[in-house]
Amino acid sequence: MTLEHFLNEAISPWMREEGADSDIVLSSRIRLARNFANVTYPILGKEEELKKVHDFMKQTYNESSFQDYTDFYFLSTKDLSEIENQILIEKHLISPSLARYPQSAALISKNEQVSIMINEEDHLRIQLYLPGYQLTDGLKQASELDDWIEERIDYAFDENFGYLTSCPTNVGTGMRASVMMHLPALVITKQMSRMIPAINQFGLVVRGIYGEGSESLGNIFQISNQITLGKSEKDIIFDLASVVKQLIEQERLARSYITEQLGVSLEDRIFRSYGTLKNARIIESKEAAKCISNVRLGIDLGIIENISKNILNELMILTQPGFLQYYANKRLTPRERDVFRASLIRERLELEK
């Protein structure tokens, strides 16, 4: 397996599958923060110390397999170009901050369902993705994966505090559970802006598509727990699941409402977006994301037929700056990206005919 395996396809293999409530919940993720005992954490560690972690992970786990997660491939961020790093970020395989740390790397399974970030804020950040709403299954699989890794590593752990991490909010279970949700109807009815403060009161946080500090593109929101200390993994999943189920229910009600109340105006909104994607010669990323969101809503409501939702999942990633420049095989100015983005969308939709 080579680096190109992860760069050539915008959509990861697992994203082509469907999980529960996949019309609203795009994916479920479990992330575990872990550190080596008696090794300074990356935010303060010296490069030679972090190199030992980097080299150990490469020697121990490169080309290894665990259950369905086969052929882990080791990537050092220092060996990647800026555009290659950006593509891995756009596919959610690494975080935007990983490449900023010395001796940082990632171990990624062949199906791209598991990504282990090395020497980010913590020595290890183990991420596992599942399609649709599958938090409980995600926790089970992530725990088994964690046990497999811990067979060869002595984790930093305290009997009173739990797993020790760089950020105090991760101390305890070290777990961040999150779901990626498409909530266009709650945005259209202006309910989402009122719900976010209420969600925060439950100890959860609402972020954009690329996590902390990112904005919500295409009405996609990431909902995750904020605190791990003093709670068990099951408690965290339960609290998050309670809110997610409410959001799913409210989004379904809002979709029924706008279908009934807006009628032809909703259809016009959806088909105008579809027309823009099919015909635009210049399109910015925000406009593209908005149009893709409207078309996906149209597919979910049965207003648009004969287009796969996977195409829209693919376009959301394919139209990001890293992928655009990779496919163009050169750096592009913002204006050139807008032109190339429009061209790429037209070509991709043409293949659906």
Protein Blocks (a to p, Z undefined) as FASTA:
>chain_A
ZZklmmmpmbdfklmpccehklmmmbdcdddddddehiacfklpcfklmmmmmmmmmmmm
gopaehjlghiacddfklpcfklmmmmmmnopacfklmmpghiacdddfklmaccdehil
bmbdcddddehjdfkmmmmmmmmmmmmmmmmpccdddfklopadfblklgojhpacdddd
ddfklmmnommmmmmmmmmmnopacddfklghiacehhiacdddfbfghpafklmmmmmm
mmmmmmmmmmmmmmmmmmmmnmmmmmmmmmmmmmmmmmocbdcfklmmmmmmmmmmmmmn
omaghiafklmmmmmmmmpmklmmmmnopacdfklmmmmmmmmmmmmmmmmZZ
